[in-house]
Amino acid sequence: MNTALLEGKKPAHFDKHIIGNLLLDVASPEEVRDEPMQIGVRNEAGEIYRLIGAATLNSFMNAVEELFDLGLIDELQDTEEAKDGCDAIFSEP
């Protein structure tokens, strides 16, 4: 899976846990957006600051499970529709 920090956005205080728990390759935001499935992560200000791109449903589901394990919630969990170009958007409860 690829990941990118979005320019001008402050990483969330829990970001180091994301990097520590998920096997992610750093890429440009454009490369991440080229992946078929996108996960956004919001910071304390409510801005999406990190994108995670998954090439397969299996890797997407693994990432989602790891983010839930970190205590984060997916605001798109109860919908099938993407939002802001993301299939899942995680933030603190």
Secondary structure, 3 states (H helix, E strand, C coil): CEEEECCCCCCCCCHHHHHHHCCCEECCHHHHHCCCEEEEEECCCCCEEEEEEECCHHHHHHHHHHHHHCCCEECCCCCCCCECCECEEEECC
